[in-house]
Amino acid sequence: MMTERIAFLREQTLKSLNKTARRSMPADWSTADAPVSLPERKALALKKIFDEMPLFIGEQELIVGTRTLYKPADTNTDDHNVFEYRLETYPRYVTDAEIEAFGKDCSFFNKTHYTPDFGILLHKGVSGIIAEAEARKADPALAARHIEFLNSVIIAYTGLQNLISRYADLAASMAADADGEERARLDSIAACCRKLVTGRPETFREAVQLLWFGHLGTILESFMFICYGRLDVLLGEFLGDTPHDAAEELLECLLLKMYDQADIIDGGYFNKHEGQLVVTLGGVTADGGNAVNDVTMLFLDAIDAVRLPEPEFNLRISRKNPPEFLDRAARLTVSGCNFISYYNDDLFVDAMVGVGIPAEEARLYGFDLCQDINIPGRGDFYNAGTLSLSHGLMTLLKSKSDFASFDELLSSYKELLADTARQAIERFNAGYDLISLYRDGKYDEYFAHIREQGATSWAGRHPMAPLPFLSALYHGTIEQAMDMIYDPMPVKAKGTMIGCSVEAINSLAAIKSVVYDRGLYTLPDVVQACIDDFRGEGQEIMRRILWNAPKWGNDDPYVDEIAKDVLEFGMREFAKYRTNTGDVFLTGIHQPHPVATGWGLMAMPEGRHDKTPAAVTLTPESGTMKNGATAALKSASIFDTSLIQWNFCVMVNYYASVFEGNGGHELFKKLLTTYFADGGMQHQPNVMDAAQLRQAQIEPEKYKDLIVRLWGVSAHFVDLPRELQDEMIARLA
């Protein structure tokens, strides 16, 4: 139940009133002249933010800390509190000589998409991390580069101590001018922060506050896309005898903090902050037991009270979990909480174990963004290679279209996919070899290579952009005295994924049906029509015939057999290879950003026009799901689940009326459990009403709380630009 405090804070958050605390970062902030190494200067830049950024304690807040420094947006608006969320918003810490040596300024180079283990911070405390790094420096075998890394961690976490201490001082100062309940609130904030400067959390409140300070540090350093991991498991051990009402209110405060930056305009197509971070709940523990605990259920209650599109909640559903977990989640889903996804926990764990990841590690998995599995603080699976089925198919057909049979076409297509996968892995491994030179102190070889080849980075990591703060939240980094960008973590598997799948599957089915089985058109004529975007004479009739051919997501073996053949082939191709460390490539199927992806995709033989939105992963294309949700889920459960270890998604857009009435959540539970029993891996429901969405376009002020799921991310519908709104409505056609 929402308390008066949470109702007030929620309204403050939705109105973005905290943006009054935002300030432009001073243009002259720099640590580039400090007489220390590059990693230490990067840490000093972060410490400068910790030490000097404005502080903000909002009215009635229980959990404190917010990012207040940004680069002003390039906008004509008169609202000076609008900011861009840019990687360049960081004090300068590299020198001109370093930029010249690397060939360009890559200090902003950071792939993000990380899931640290905040349990490291909760168990050790800030001072414990500093002490561990200091102790590690005593090893006489360490080289200078190792000492520099350890120093960077110490500097970064000393900065965090300073920030926490500053918040303690501010709360104490504010308390001195307050009385009654307000003074007690501020005194408790001051005491909590004072404890966390040097001590480990002991209470639930202290754990939640330190968790938030830790996450704040990661986004100050990395700007966005640093996910939370398994917060019910992490926080569960601190619940103790905390009254459940008090614990739920703290979690609600935490959820509102997670939406703290929604006022920041990125210039992207959400029209709002694109942070879209993920919390993982449920599943099993490292020893295989049930992980659902009181904090799990408190989170679900907090979700119900707060109801904001960020963060996303990915739920691991295991046969070990108590039934009330799924029951409570299902009630949230059918009520319109379109930021919850469901994962078949047992199948995902089995799939990871099947390729050699130790069971005790696999069972700890959480999530990066969207559907990407990660093992918090122990691995970084993102992203070794993507295989776009649709782009590959059109590349083939534009080069050759005179295939005597569908089998001949399919054979040539697989050859192209295999070669594309091989090239992707070769590029990834070559990049690893390159950055390993810098990691191992072979600087002359590294710089000689980049002078000759130009490439400077590996898989979104660059020596000019170390991550000292984030590194301390990963296992193996302090032990090996090595920044996490060099991959010292215990689990070294990497992810690969198949993208743009549905359009290719539907195109192959249409070609098989219309060209080879029925002989209505030749393949060269179909390909030319795609090049013409079906705008030529007679091509619209052809397009309609192709569009009415069998389509994915209807439990139709004619299409499903093609999908199973091609997708499993692509995943097996990636699985053939090993990293340069001898580790496996995980495989999966994923396609985010339907509108943006569609912009870059030409017309295809399935009958789609150029630039129309792509399907989300294995979600049926808009207007093609003819046999209902059950058929779509049956199609999605045909795959060999041992091949899917990294990502997977099938989104079904349900009419809200389907679940109206007291038994709606039971119907959803039945759909989900049947699908999982049949071998389904993941489900991402979207419960919507097309008429309501259209009305929200007309009267947005009346529908400000309406949440929709786009792919692996959710948003308030009225905040979306028109093209995304229209795409959401089209999914219900």
N, C-alpha and C positions, 0 to 999 in steps of 0.2 A: 504494500500500500504506500502511495506517495505521501511523504510527510510535507508539512508546510515549507520546511527548509528546501527540500528537493524541488517542490513546485516552483519556489522562488528562483533557485539556482538554474533550473531548466529554462525558465523564461528569460533569465539573464543571458544564458548561453545562446538561445535561439535568436535573441536580439543582438548578439555579439557585443554586448556592452563592455566586455573585457578588452575590446580593441582600443579603448581609451588609454590602455597601458602600453600600446605598441609605440616603438620609436624607430626612426631610421638609425641604422648602425653608422657611427661616425666614419666618414670617408678616410680619415687618417689612421684608423686602427691598423696596426701592423706589428708583426714580430719578426719580420724578415731580416732585420739587422741584429737580432740576438746572436751572440757568438757561440751557437750550439748547432747540433745537427738538424737536418730537415724534420725528422720525426719529433724531436724535442720542440722545434719551433711551431709545428702543427699543434702540439699539446699546449704550448704557451698561448697560442691564439685562442684555443678553447677556454683555457683558464682565464684569459682576459674577459671573455664573455661571462663566465661564471662570476668573476670578481666585480664586473662593472655594469652589467646590464640592469636596467630598472627592474625593481621588484613589484609584485602585485599580489595583495591579499584581498580578495573580494568579500563583499558583505555576505555573511553566513557560511562562508567556505569552511570546510573541515580539512580538506586536503589541499595543500598550497603548492604553487610553483607553476609558472607559465613562461613561454618564450615571448620576449618583448622586443627583440631586435630583428629588424627586417630591412631589406632594401626597398625604398619607395617604388611603387609601381609606375610604369610608364603609361600614364592614363590622363585623360582630360577631365576626369571627375574633380569636383571641388572637395570631395571627401578625402582629407589627407590621412585618414586612418585605413585606407585601402593599400595593401601591400602585395608585392609579388613574392611567391615562395620559390626562391631561386637557389641553386647550388652555390652560386657566387656570393651569397650572403654570408661571408666569413672573413675575418681579418686576414689580410695578406700575410703569408708566412714563407713564401718561396722567394728566392733571389733572382735577379736578372740573369746571373750566370747559370743558375740551374735551369731556367726557362730556355736559355740558349742551348745548353747541353742536351736537354730532352727534346728540343725541336719545337716546343710549344708549351703554353701554360696548361698543365693538366691538374692543377691543384684542386679543381672542382670535380674531378673525375671520380665518381662514386656510384656504383650500380645500385646501392642500397639493397632492397629485397633480402634483408637479413632477419634471422630469428635468434637472438642471443638467449642465454640461460640467465634470467634475472635471479634465479636461485643462488647463483654464485654471490651476488651482492647481498641477498637476504641472509645467507649463512655466514658470510665473512664480515659483513659491514664494510663501510668505506675504508676505515683504518686497517682492516684486515687485508684488503687488496693491496694497499700501500705497503704494509709490512711484508707481505709475501714477495712483492717485487723487490723491495730493499734486500730481503734475505737472499733472493736469487742472484743479486748482483755480486755476492761474495764468492761465487764460483770462479776460480782463477782461469778456467778453460774458456770462458766466454770471450768472444771477440768484441771489438769496439761497437760494431753494429748491434750486437745483442744488448750491451749496456745502454746504448742510445734508446733502444726500444723500451727497456725497463724504466729508464728515466722518463720517457714520454708517458708511460702509464702513471708513474708517481705524480708527475706534474698535473695530468688530467684529473686524477682523483683528489689531489690536494685542492684543485679548483672546485670540485664538487663539494668537498668539505667546507670551503669558503662560502659557496652559495647557500648551503644548508644553514651555516652559522649566520649568514646575513638575514635569512628568513626568520631565524630564531630571534635575532635582535629586533627586526621590524615588528614581529608579533608582540614582543615584550614592550616595545615602545608604544605601540597602538593600545596595548592593554592598560598601560599607565594612564591613558586618557579616557578609559572606558569604565563601566561599572556593571554590576549585575551579571546577567547571562552572557553579555557581550565580552565582558572582561574575562569570565571563565573560559569562553571559547578561545580567545586570543592567548590566554595563559597556557591552555592545553596545547595549542599549536607551538608556542615557544618551547614548552617542556619537551614535546615530541621531537622537534627539530634539534634541540640542544643535545638530546640523547643520541641522535643519529649521527652527529658530527664525528664522534669517536667510537660509539658503541654499536652493537648489533641489535636489531629489533627483537623484542620479546613479546610485545602485545600485537594484536591484530591491527590496531591503528598504526603502530609504528611500522609494521611490515607493509601495509598499503601505502603509507607515505614514502617510505624508502623506495619501494617499487616505482612509484611515480617519479621521484627524483632521478632514479636510474634511467627511466625511459626518457625523461626530459633531457638528460645528458646525451643520450643516443641521438635524439633528433636535433639537438644543438650542433652535434658533430656531423651528422649524416643527413639532416634536413627532413627526410620523410622515409616511409616504407620500412620501418623497423618494427617488427611485430612482437607480440607479447608472450607467446608460448602458452603453456598449460597453467593458467593462473589459478584454477581451482586446486591443482596439486601443489603449487608453490605456496599458496596462501592458506591451504587447509591446515598445515601443521602449526599455524600461528593462531588459529581461531580460539582454542582453549575454552575458557568459560565466558567468552564475550557474549552478551545477550544477542539473540538472533536479530532483533529489531535494530540494535545499534550496528551490528555487522552489516546488515543489508543497507543501512543508510550510508555507511562508509563506502560500500561497493557502488552505490548510486552516485556518490560524489566522485568516485574514481571514473565511472563511465562518463560523467559530464566533463571531467578533465580530458578524457580521451577525445572528446569533441571540441576541445578548447580552441583549436585553430581553424574552425570552420568559417571564420570571417575572412580568411586570407584568400584572395583571388590569385589564381595561378596562371590565368590566361588559357587554361585548358578547357576542354569542353564539358566539364561539370559545372562551370561558373562558380565553383567554390573550391575550398581546399580539397586536394586529391590524396589526402593521407591514407584513407581506406585501410586501416590496420585490422589485424585479425587476432581474436582470442580463441584459444582451443579449450574445449571442455570435454570431460568424460573419458571413455576408453578404459585402458588397463594400465596398471603400474608396471614398473620395470620387472617385477617378478611374476607378472601375469595375472595379478589379482584385480579386483574391481577398483577403479580410480574415482568413481563418483563418490563425493563426500558432501558434507553439509554446505561447504562453500559453493560447490557445483549448483546445488538447488537454490542457494541464496543469490547466485548470479542470475539464474533464470527469473527469480522474483524481481531482481533489480532491473533486468531487461524490460519486464512488464511495466514497471513504474516509469522508467526513463524514456523508452521507445524513441531512440535516435538512430539514424542510419549508420553511424560509426560508433564503435567498432563493429566489424563483422564477427559473428560467432559460428565457428565450425565445430560441430558436435561429433565426437567419435562414439558410435553406437556399437557396443560389444554385447555378446550374449552374457558376459559377466556383470553387466550393469543392472541395477534394480529397475523394475518396470516403471516406477514413478518418474524416472529421468526422461524417458521418451514421451511418457504421457504429458508431462508438464511442457516439454518442448513443442509437442504437437499442438497443444492448446495455443501456444504463442504463434505458431506458424499460421494456423487457420484464422487467427485474429488479425493477420496482416503484418506480422513482424518479418518482413521480407529481407532480413539480413542474417538468416540462420540457414546453414547447410548441414547435411547429414552425410556421414562417412561410415562405410562398412568396415569397422575397426578390425575385425578378425581377418578379413581378406587382405587389407593393406599390410597388416603385420606379417601375415604369412608370405605375401609377395616379396617384402623386403628381406625376410629371413631366407627365402628361397634363392636369392641371388647373393647371399653370403653376409648380409649385415647381421651382426650378433643379435639374438632375440632381445637381450636386455637393453640394447640400444634402439632397436626397431620399435619396441613398445613405448619409447619415450617421445615418439614423433609428435610434432605440432605442425603449425602451418606458417608459411611465408604469406605473401599476398595470394588472393584468389584461391586456386585449388592446389597450389604448389606445396607439397609436403617438405618439411625440413625436420631435423632433429635439433631442438634448441640448444645452442651452445656447443654442439658436438659435431656438426657438419654444416656444409653450405652447398646444397644440391644445385642451385640456380647458376647458370644455365649453359650447358655445353653445346647444344645444337638443336635447331628446329628444322623440321621437314614440312614444308607447306605442300600438301597434296594438290591443292588447286593451282598454285603457281606452277608446280611441276607438270601437271597435266596439260596446261595451256602452252607451256614451253615446248613440250613434246608435240602437241597437235599443230602448232604453228610451223614446226620444222618438218613434220611428216604426218600426213593424214591418209595415205593410201594403203591402209592395212586391210589385208584380205579377210580377216576374221576378227571377232572381238578378242579371242584368245591371243592372237598375234599382237593386237593393241595392248592388251594387259601385260603381256610379256615384256614388250618394249618399255612400257610405263614403269614396271618394276625395276628394270635395268637402270632407268634414269634415277629412280628413287634411291636405289642402292648406291649409285655413284655420288649422288648428292649427300647422302648420309656419310659416306666415307670422307668426302671433302670437308664436311663440317667437323668431323672428329679430328682430322689431320690439322685443321686450323686451330682447334682447341688445344691439342697437344703441343703444337708448335708454339703457341702463346705461353703455355706452361713452361716449356723449355726456356723461353726468353726471360720471363720474369724470375725464373729460378736463378738465372745468372746474377741478377741484382740481389736477390735474397741471400745468395751464398757469398756475396762480396766480390764477385767477378765483374767489377764495374767496367773495366776496359773492354771486355768481351761484349757486355751489354750495350755500351755506347757505340762500339764498332758496328754491332748488328743494326742498331736503329739508324745509324748514318747510312748504312747500305740498303736497309729494307724499309725504313720509315715507321714500322710498327713499334709501339712502345708499351703496350698493355696486354693484359690477359683476362678475358672473361669479365670485363667490367672492373678490373682492379689495376691500379697504377702505382708505381713506387713513389710518385710525387704526391699521392693522396693516401697516406697511411691513416689508420683508424685506431689510435691508442686507447680511447675511452671504450669503444665497442670491443676491442680485442680482449680486455680484461674480463668480459662477460662470456668468453669462450674458453672451453677446456683445452689445455695444451699450449696456450700462448705464453703464459708466464713460465711454465715448465720448460718450454723450448726457447724462451726469450725471443719470440718471433711474432710480428704483427699478424693478425688473422687474415690479411689480404694474401699472405703466402701459404695459407691452408695448413697450419700445423695441427688442426683439430683431429680427433681420433677417427672420425668417420669421413673418408675421403671420396666416397662415391659421388658421382655427378649426375645431373638430370638431363634428359633429352625429351623432346616432345614433338608430337605430330600435330600440325596446325592446319587450318582451313580444310577440314575433313569433309564436312557435310556437302559442300558445293561440289567437291570432286566425286564423292560417292553418288550423289544424285546425277551428275553429268555422265558418269560411267553407266549407270542404270539406264539413263535416257538414250545414250548411244547404243547400248545393247538392244534396247527395245525398239527404238524408232529406226535405226540404221540397219542393224544386222538381223534382228528377228522379224521385223515387219517390212523392211526395205522401202520405207517412205521417202527417205532422203539419202544422199551419199554423205559420207563423213567429210570430204572436202567442202561440200556445200554448207554443212553445219558449221564447220570451222570458219568459213568465210562470213557466215552470218554473225558469228561471235565477234569477229574482227569489226564488222559493220555495226555492232551493237543491235542487231536485228532491226535496223532502220531501212534496209533495202527493200526492193519490190518483192512482195510475197513472203518476206522473212517474218512478219508478225504472225502469220498463220503457222509457220514452222515453229516459232517460239512457243505458241500456245500448245502445239502438239507435244513439244519437248517438255514443257512445264507440266503437262497432264500425264506424263509418263510416271511409273512408280517412283515413290520418294521415300527417303529414309524416315524412320520413326513411326512406321505403321504396322510393325510386326509382320512384314512382308518378306519371305525368304528370297524373293527375286532381288531385292536390294540388300537385305541383311547379309547374304552370302558374299556379295561383292565387298561390303564394308568390312566384314570379318577377315576376308582374304587380304585386302590391301592394307588395312590398319595393322593387323598382326604381322604382316610382312615388314612394314616399316619399323615396327618396334623390335622385331627380331634382328633387323639389320643393325640398328644402334646397339643392341645387346651383344653383338658379335665382338665389339671392340673393348679395349681396356684403356684406362688413362695411363699416362706415363709413370704413374706410381703403381701400376698394376691393379688398380681398383675398377669397379664395374661402373657402367653407365646405366642409370635407372631410366626407365621409359614411361611414357604416359601420353595422354591425348588432351590438348588444351587449346582453346582459341578465345582470347579476351577481345575487348574493344570492337564490337561488331560493326559500328558505324565507321570508325576510322579504318578498320581492316577492309571494309567494303569499298571505301574510297580508292583503295589501291588495287582492286581486283576487277579485271575486265569481264565482259559478258561471257557466259559459259554455256556449254551444251545442255545443261539442265533447263535452260530457258530463262535464267536470271539476266537482267540488264546490267550493264556497266555501272559501277559505283553504288549499287544497292547494298544494304547492310548484309554482312556475313552472319552465319549462325554462330551461336555461342557453343563452342566445343561440339558435343554430340546432341545438342538441342535441335529438334526438327525446325527447318526453316519456316518463317512466318507464312501461314496459309497452307502448309503442307501436312499438318498433323490431322489426318482425316479420321483416324480410328480411336482417338481419345488418349488419355494419359496412360492407361494400362498398356496399350500397344507401344507407346513411346518408350516406356520403361522396359518392356520385354525386348525391344530392339537393342536397348542399351545394355542388356544383360547377357549378350551372346558371346562376349569375348573371353579368351583365356586369361583369367585374372592373375595368373602368375606373371604375366608380361607387364602388368600395370603397377608400378611401384611409386610413381612420382605424382602424377596429376590426372584428373579425370573429372568430367562434369556432364551431367544431363539436367538441364533446366526444363521444368514444365510450368507453363503459365496457366494457372487454374482460375476459372471464374469464381469469384468469392461466393456466389450463390450455391456452388457445389457443396460447400461446407456449412451453410447456414443451418442453424438448429443445434440442439444440445449434443448430437452425435457426430458433429463434423470432425472433431479431432480423432474419433475412433476410425472414421473412414480414412483419414490421412494415415494413421498408424498402420492400418491394414494394407494400404497401397505400398507404404515404405517397407514394412517387414516382409511382404511377399516379394517385392523387388529384390531386397537384400538376400532373401532365401534362394532366389533364382540365380544369384551371382552378380547382382548389381553392386557397383562400387561406391557411387556417390549420387546424391540427389539434392538439387538446389531449387526448392519450390518458390513460386511467385504467385501469391494469392491477390488477384486484382479484379477490378470491375471496369470494363472498357468505357461504359457510360460515365462512370465517376471520373476516369482519367480525362475524358473529353471535357467534362464540366470543369475540371481543375484547370484546363487550359484557358477557359473563359473567365473563371473567378478564382484565380490562384490564392487570393487572400483567405478563402474559405477552406482551403485544402493544404495548409502549410505543413501539416503533420503526416501527409500521405507519403509512404515510403515504397519504393520499387527496387527490385533487384535488376541490375543491368547485366552483369556477368558474375565475376567474383566480387563485385563491389555493389554497394547500394547507395541510394541518394534520396533526398526529398524530391518528389516528382516535379514540383513547381520550380525547383532550382535548376532544372535541366534546360538546355537550349532546345528550341523547337524540334530540331531534327532527331534528337534523342527521345523526346516525348513521343513524336510520331512513330518512331521505331518500336517503342514499348507498346503503344496501342496496336500496331500492326501484328504484334505477337499473339494478340487475342482474336485475330481475324479468323 
